[in-house]
Amino acid sequence: MGELSQSDACAKREKYKQVFTDIEKMAEKEFSDMDFENADKRTKVQEHVDAIKAECAAKISELDGLSFE
């Protein structure tokens, strides 16, 4: 497999970060659009959304830790 240039690697990193950011936003929007009749269900879904957002934030942080030289 070939090597990427530094600029190509940085560009790919930014694209991956954008994907995780989009997932965070989509999860929050979908949750906001839901109509809950049961507070317990709302709380459980909120916990899942929070977990998704935390995982995305962790992956973004990992990506930020990569350096290409």
N, C-alpha and C positions, 0 to 999 in steps of 0.2 A: 504494500500500500504506500502511496506517495505521501510526502510531507506537505503540510500547508505552510504558506508564508505567515509571518507574524500578523500582518494585516488581515489575511483571510481567517486566521484562527480567532482573532479579536472580533471580527464581523460575525462569525458563527456563534461565538459566545453571546454577543448582544442579541442575536436572533433567538437563541435558547432562553435567555433571560426574558425576552418579550413574550415568549410562549407561556412561561410560568406566570408572568404578570397578567396576561390575558385570562389564564385559568382562574387566578384569584378573583379577578373582576367578574368573570362569568359566574362563578360559584356564588358570590355575594349578590349579584343581580338576580339570579334564579331564586335564591332564598328570599330576597325582598319581594319578588313577584308571587310567592306562594301565599295562599290563604289558609291559615290554620284555624281549625275549630277547637283543637285540643292543645293546651299549653305544654303538656308533656312532650307531645310530638314535635312541637316547635322547638323546644329545648334540645331534644335529641338531634334534630336536623341542624340546629345552630352549632352543636358540638361537632358534627361531621364537617360542616362548612369551615369551622375554625381549624379543624385538623388539616383540611385540604390547604387552607391558606398558610398554616404554619409549615407544612411540608414544602409548599412552593417557595416560601421565604427562605427556608433552609437550603433549598437547591440553588436559589439565586445567590445566596451567600457563598455557597461552594463555588459557583461559577465566578463570583467576584474574586475568590482566592486564587484562581488560576492565573499564572503569568506565562507569557509566551516570549521567549528570547532566542 
